């Protein structure tokens, strides 16, 4: 079992307490101020991770002072011992960061994770250098995009109307989840999510998210049903996109269309509905992210006027499990 042992010269670990979410957010926001977290998001993430698998969380200390934290998660259904590990450490001390990652890898081994994966922002040069030195392999890139909405109302509204007319001409309609009964339609949307998520390029097999866990993330506000846009064909949802207005920055939470209905401009129409709604809500800018090999959605981002910003690299390392 993992013990709070010293790694290197001054790095130690102890179990991270459930009441330390304030510290967790403080560290994350120091490391990545361009994508801050909130305490309610941390609590939701921790709860969903515990529902779906085994978890180890550590506070990283330098000379007894907490300076960072680690989480290692292994889903019950994950194949080949695959698991996620994230490490956040304040400052630019290479030795400290390397020691934190050594402890993070030990936490993975403790959980039986044989193939560890992590995500690091492209502008976190020190972290990437440390991981390169520890034998982590850069396998994938998640591209991030930002669309400034000032002065875009007229253009995006015209594009939305044009795209909606094309979809309606094909016999579909676009409505909100609220129009379809709110939570009553969520099970069908969860199924669309699971089906379409399996088509997203990835280095590891898709692992399904149980409905109750999906609901933790999607239904976090009474406003959600009115901000979730659904494409309906023959009375059945075949695609959806929603505005995650609780995040900072505001994002398009997810856009997915069933394979048999692609090529009809549905994703374009759905995404445009979320963008126009964001303008109506007074949002200054929205972001989205996509795997670098997901060419159709990347092309759509470019067409709609998004500009690319620094993204994330997805790294993997095979670990010997004790």
C-alpha positions in Angstrom: 0.0 0.0 0.0 1.1 3.6 -0.6 2.6 5.3 2.4 3.3 9.0 2.9 7.1 8.6 2.2 9.6 11.1 1.1 10.4 11.2 -2.6 13.6 12.9 -3.6 14.8 15.3 -0.9 11.7 17.0 0.5 8.5 15.8 -1.1 6.0 13.8 0.9 2.3 12.8 0.5 -0.6 12.3 2.8 -4.3 11.4 2.2 -6.2 14.4 0.9 -9.2 15.1 3.1 -12.8 15.6 1.8 -13.0 19.0 3.4 -10.0 20.4 1.5 -11.8 21.3 -1.7 -10.9 25.0 -1.1 -7.2 24.1 -1.2 -7.7 21.9 -4.3 -9.4 24.8 -6.2 -6.7 27.3 -5.1 -3.9 25.0 -6.4 -5.7 24.2 -9.7 -6.5 27.9 -10.4 -2.8 28.8 -9.7 -1.6 26.2 -12.2 -4.2 26.9 -14.9 -5.8 30.4 -14.3 -7.2 30.3 -17.9 -9.5 27.4 -16.9 -10.4 27.8 -13.2 -12.3 25.2 -11.3 -15.1 25.7 -8.7 -15.6 23.8 -5.5 -19.0 22.4 -6.5 -17.3 21.0 -9.7 -14.7 19.3 -7.6 -17.2 17.8 -5.3 -19.3 16.5 -8.3 -16.1 15.0 -9.9 -15.1 13.3 -6.7 -18.5 11.9 -6.1 -18.8 10.6 -9.7 -15.3 9.1 -9.6 -16.1 7.2 -6.4 -19.4 5.9 -7.9 -17.5 4.6 -10.9 -14.3 3.1 -9.5 -11.5 3.2 -7.1 -9.8 6.5 -6.1 -6.6 7.7 -4.4 -6.2 11.4 -3.5 -3.1 12.8 -2.0 -2.0 16.2 -0.7 1.6 16.9 -1.8 3.8 18.5 0.9 7.2 20.2 0.7 8.8 20.3 4.1 5.4 19.7 5.7 3.6 22.5 3.8 0.8 21.5 1.4 1.8 22.8 -2.1 -0.2 20.5 -4.4 -2.4 17.4 -4.8 -2.8 14.2 -6.8 -5.8 12.2 -7.8 -5.7 8.7 -9.3 -8.9 7.1 -10.6 -9.5 3.6 -11.9 -12.9 2.9 -13.3 -14.3 -0.6 -12.6 -15.1 -1.2 -16.2 -11.8 0.2 -17.6 -9.9 -2.3 -19.7 -6.3 -3.5 -19.2 -5.9 -1.7 -15.9 -6.2 1.7 -17.5 -6.7 4.7 -15.2 -6.5 8.5 -14.9 -4.0 10.5 -12.8 -3.8 14.3 -12.4 -1.1 16.2 -10.5 -1.3 19.9 -9.6 1.7 21.6 -7.9 2.1 25.3 -7.4 5.3 27.0 -8.5 8.1 26.1 -10.9 10.3 23.8 -8.8 11.3 21.0 -11.1 12.5 18.7 -8.3 9.3 19.2 -6.4 7.1 18.5 -9.4 9.2 15.4 -10.3 8.8 14.1 -6.8 5.0 14.7 -6.9 4.7 12.7 -10.1 6.7 9.9 -8.6 4.2 9.7 -5.7 1.3 10.0 -8.3 2.7 7.0 -10.2 2.9 5.1 -6.9 -0.8 5.9 -6.2 -1.6 4.4 -9.6 0.3 1.2 -8.9 -1.5 1.0 -5.5 -4.8 1.0 -7.4 -3.7 -1.6 -9.9 -3.4 0.9 -12.8 -1.1 -0.6 -15.4 -1.7 2.0 -18.1 -1.8 5.5 -16.6 -3.1 8.5 -18.6 -3.1 12.2 -17.9 -3.8 15.6 -19.5 -1.4 18.6 -19.4 -1.9 22.0 -21.0 0.4 22.7 -23.9 1.7 25.8 -22.2 2.7 23.9 -19.0 6.3 23.5 -20.3 7.8 22.4 -17.0 5.2 19.7 -16.4 5.6 18.4 -19.9 9.4 18.3 -19.6 9.1 16.4 -16.3 6.8 13.9 -17.8 9.0 13.4 -20.8 11.9 12.7 -18.4 9.8 10.1 -16.5 8.9 8.2 -19.7 5.4 9.4 -20.4 4.4 9.2 -24.1 2.5 12.0 -25.8 -0.3 10.2 -27.7 -3.1 12.6 -28.4 -3.9 16.3 -28.6 -7.2 17.9 -27.5 -7.7 21.1 -29.4 -9.4 24.1 -27.6 -11.2 26.9 -29.3 -12.7 30.2 -28.2 -15.4 32.3 -29.9 -15.7 36.0 -28.9 -19.4 36.9 -29.1 -19.2 40.7 -29.2 -20.7 41.9 -32.4 -21.7 38.4 -33.6 -25.4 38.5 -32.9 -26.5 39.3 -36.5 -24.1 36.9 -38.2 -24.7 33.9 -35.9 -28.5 34.4 -35.9 -28.6 34.4 -39.7 -26.5 31.3 -39.7 -28.7 29.6 -37.1 -31.8 30.4 -39.1 -30.3 29.1 -42.3 -29.1 25.9 -40.6 -32.4 25.3 -38.9 -34.3 25.6 -42.2 -32.0 23.0 -43.8 -32.7 20.6 -40.9 -36.4 21.2 -41.0 -36.5 20.6 -44.7 -35.0 17.1 -44.0 -38.0 16.4 -41.7 -36.4 17.1 -38.3 -37.0 19.8 -35.8 -34.9 21.4 -33.1 -36.3 22.1 -29.7 -35.1 22.4 -26.2 -35.1 19.6 -23.6 -37.6 21.7 -21.7 -40.0 21.5 -24.7 -39.7 17.7 -24.6 -40.6 17.4 -20.9 -37.3 18.4 -19.2 -35.9 15.5 -17.3 -38.3 13.1 -19.0 -36.1 13.2 -22.1 -32.8 12.8 -20.2 -32.6 9.0 -20.5 -32.9 9.2 -24.3 -30.2 12.0 -24.4 -27.9 9.9 -22.2 -28.2 7.1 -24.8 -27.4 9.5 -27.6 -24.4 10.7 -25.6 -23.1 7.2 -25.0 -23.6 6.1 -28.6 -21.9 9.2 -30.1 -19.1 9.3 -27.5 -18.0 5.8 -28.7 -17.2 7.4 -32.1 -14.8 10.0 -30.8 -11.2 9.2 -31.6 -9.3 7.9 -28.5 -6.3 5.9 -27.6 -8.3 3.7 -25.2 -11.7 2.0 -25.5 -14.8 4.0 -24.6 -16.1 3.2 -21.1 -19.8 3.9 -20.6 -20.9 6.4 -18.0 -23.9 5.2 -15.9 -27.0 7.4 -16.2 -26.9 8.6 -12.6 -23.3 9.8 -13.0 -24.1 11.5 -16.3 -27.0 13.2 -14.5 -24.6 14.6 -11.9 -22.8 16.5 -14.5 -25.6 17.5 -16.9 -28.4 18.4 -14.5 -26.6 20.8 -12.2 -29.1 23.7 -12.5 -32.8 24.2 -13.0 -31.9 26.2 -16.1 -30.3 23.2 -17.9 -33.4 21.9 -19.8 -33.9 25.3 -21.5 -30.3 25.4 -22.5 -30.1 22.0 -24.0 -30.9 21.9 -27.7 -32.2 18.6 -29.2 -32.7 17.4 -32.8 -35.8 15.3 -33.1 -36.6 12.8 -35.9 -39.9 11.0 -35.8 -40.4 11.9 -32.2 -37.0 10.5 -31.2 -33.9 12.5 -30.2 -31.1 11.9 -32.6 -28.7 14.6 -31.5 -28.2 17.3 -28.9 -25.9 20.2 -27.8 -26.0 22.2 -24.6 -24.6 25.4 -23.2 -22.6 24.7 -20.0 -23.2 28.1 -18.4 -21.9 27.1 -15.0 -18.3 26.8 -16.2 -15.7 29.5 -16.4 -15.3 30.1 -19.3 -18.8 29.1 -20.6 -18.5 26.1 -22.9 -20.5 24.1 -25.3 -20.8 21.1 -23.0 -21.2 18.4 -25.7 -22.5 18.1 -29.2 -23.4 14.7 -30.6 -25.5 13.4 -33.5 -26.2 9.7 -34.2 -24.2 8.3 -37.0 -27.2 7.6 -39.3 -28.3 11.2 -39.2 -24.9 12.9 -39.9 -24.3 14.9 -43.0 -27.6 16.8 -42.7 -26.2 19.8 -40.9 -27.7 18.9 -37.6 -24.6 19.5 -35.5 -24.2 22.9 -37.1 -27.7 23.9 -36.3 -27.5 22.6 -32.7 -24.3 24.4 -32.0 -25.6 27.7 -33.5 -28.6 27.5 -31.3 -26.3 27.4 -28.2 -24.2 30.3 -29.5 -27.2 32.6 -30.2 -28.6 31.7 -26.8 -25.2 32.5 -25.2 -25.4 36.0 -26.7 -29.0 36.4 -25.5 -27.8 35.5 -22.0 -25.0 38.2 -22.1 -22.1 35.7 -22.4 -19.0 37.4 -23.8 -17.2 34.3 -25.1 -17.6 30.5 -25.3 -15.1 27.8 -25.6 -15.1 24.2 -26.8 -12.6 21.4 -27.2 -12.3 18.4 -29.5 -9.9 15.6 -30.2 -7.4 16.6 -32.9 -8.6 13.7 -35.2 -12.3 14.6 -34.9 -12.2 16.4 -38.3 -15.9 17.1 -38.9 -16.3 19.1 -35.6 -13.0 20.8 -36.1 -14.1 22.0 -39.5 -17.3 23.2 -38.0 -15.5 25.2 -35.4 -13.4 27.0 -38.1 -16.5 27.7 -40.1 -18.3 29.3 -37.2 -15.3 31.6 -36.5 -13.7 30.0 -33.4 -10.0 30.8 -32.9 -7.7 28.1 -31.6 -6.1 28.6 -28.2 -3.6 26.4 -26.3 -5.0 22.9 -25.8 -4.1 19.8 -23.9 -1.8 16.9 -24.6 -2.8 13.5 -23.5 0.0 11.4 -22.2 0.3 7.7 -21.3 2.7 5.6 -19.4 2.8 1.8 -18.7 3.5 1.2 -15.1 4.7 -1.9 -13.4 2.0 -2.9 -10.8 3.2 -4.3 -7.5 
